[in-house]
Amino acid sequence: MADIGAQASATATLAPAKLSTGIGAQTMFRQIGSTLGVAAFVAVLGTPTRSTVIGVYADTRWLMLASVALAALALAPIRRRPGSPLPPGTTAAPNTVRSLDGEQR
């Protein structure tokens, strides 16, 4: 369910003609991030023995916390401020939806 919200917020300001490209780009970056995250997790985790498994998993928690902090720092400057105008040539997504029978809701 979180993926639907992330996809909607990532593509909310795109024009209808650019929506499929925006969804594709968002999905591609999500897949790349997942791949790099799993690779980093495995690199830190390695192959623990029974006596070291708890300590190694603690290290992976620190890796995930550091990743979240770095992502937050990277994304903080690019978020749109409330009330700021949309980029030129874009329109906001409409608040209404048309059903299959053409009725506006």
C-alpha positions as CSV (number, residue, x, y, z in Angstrom):
1,M,0.0,0.0,0.0
2,A,2.9,2.4,0.6
3,D,4.0,1.9,-3.0
4,I,0.7,3.3,-4.3
5,G,1.1,6.5,-2.1
6,A,4.7,6.9,-3.1
7,Q,3.9,6.6,-6.8
8,A,1.0,9.0,-6.6
9,S,3.0,11.6,-4.8
10,A,5.9,11.2,-7.2
11,T,3.8,11.7,-10.2
12,A,1.1,14.1,-8.9
13,T,2.4,17.2,-10.8
14,L,3.1,15.5,-14.1
15,A,1.1,16.3,-17.2
16,P,-1.0,13.4,-18.5
17,A,1.2,12.9,-21.5
18,K,4.3,12.5,-19.2
19,L,2.6,10.3,-16.6
20,S,3.7,6.9,-17.9
21,T,7.3,8.1,-18.3
22,G,7.2,9.5,-14.7
23,I,5.9,6.2,-13.3
24,G,8.5,4.3,-15.2
25,A,11.3,6.5,-13.9
26,Q,10.0,6.3,-10.3
27,T,9.8,2.5,-10.6
28,M,13.3,2.2,-12.0
29,F,14.8,4.3,-9.2
30,R,12.9,2.3,-6.6
31,Q,14.3,-1.0,-8.1
32,I,17.9,0.4,-8.2
33,G,17.5,1.6,-4.6
34,S,16.3,-1.8,-3.5
35,T,19.1,-3.6,-5.3
36,L,21.8,-1.3,-3.7
37,G,20.2,-1.6,-0.3
38,V,20.2,-5.4,-0.4
39,A,23.8,-5.4,-1.7
40,A,24.9,-3.1,1.2
41,F,23.0,-5.2,3.7
42,V,24.7,-8.4,2.5
43,A,28.1,-6.7,2.4
44,V,27.7,-5.6,6.1
45,L,26.1,-8.9,7.2
46,G,28.6,-11.2,5.5
47,T,28.5,-14.8,6.7
48,P,28.1,-14.6,10.5
49,T,28.8,-17.6,12.8
50,R,26.4,-18.5,15.6
51,S,28.5,-16.6,18.1
52,T,28.6,-13.4,16.0
53,V,25.2,-13.3,14.4
54,I,23.6,-10.9,17.0
55,G,26.5,-8.3,16.7
56,V,26.4,-8.5,12.9
57,Y,22.7,-7.9,12.8
58,A,23.2,-4.9,15.1
59,D,25.6,-3.5,12.5
60,T,23.0,-3.9,9.8
61,R,20.5,-1.9,11.8
62,W,23.0,1.0,12.0
63,L,23.5,0.7,8.2
64,M,19.8,1.1,7.7
65,L,19.5,4.0,10.1
66,A,22.4,5.7,8.4
67,S,20.8,5.1,5.0
68,V,17.5,6.7,6.1
69,A,19.3,9.7,7.6
70,L,21.3,10.2,4.3
71,A,18.1,9.9,2.2
72,A,16.3,12.5,4.4
73,L,19.3,14.9,4.1
74,A,19.4,14.5,0.4
75,L,15.6,14.9,-0.1
76,A,15.1,17.8,2.3
77,P,16.3,20.6,0.0
78,I,14.1,19.5,-2.9
79,R,10.7,19.2,-1.3
80,R,8.2,21.8,-2.4
81,R,7.1,24.3,0.1
82,P,3.4,24.7,0.8
83,G,1.8,27.3,-1.4
84,S,4.7,27.3,-3.9
85,P,3.7,27.4,-7.5
86,L,4.0,24.4,-9.8
87,P,6.8,24.4,-12.4
88,P,6.0,26.1,-15.7
89,G,4.0,24.0,-18.1
90,T,2.6,21.6,-15.5
91,T,-0.9,21.3,-14.0
92,A,-2.0,19.8,-10.8
93,A,-3.8,16.5,-10.9
94,P,-7.6,17.0,-10.9
95,N,-9.5,16.3,-7.7
96,T,-12.3,14.6,-9.7
97,V,-12.4,11.2,-11.3
98,R,-14.6,10.1,-14.2
99,S,-16.1,6.6,-14.0
100,L,-16.3,4.3,-16.9
101,D,-19.8,5.5,-17.7
102,G,-18.5,9.1,-18.0
103,E,-20.0,10.3,-14.8
104,Q,-17.8,12.8,-12.9
105,R,-17.3,12.1,-9.2
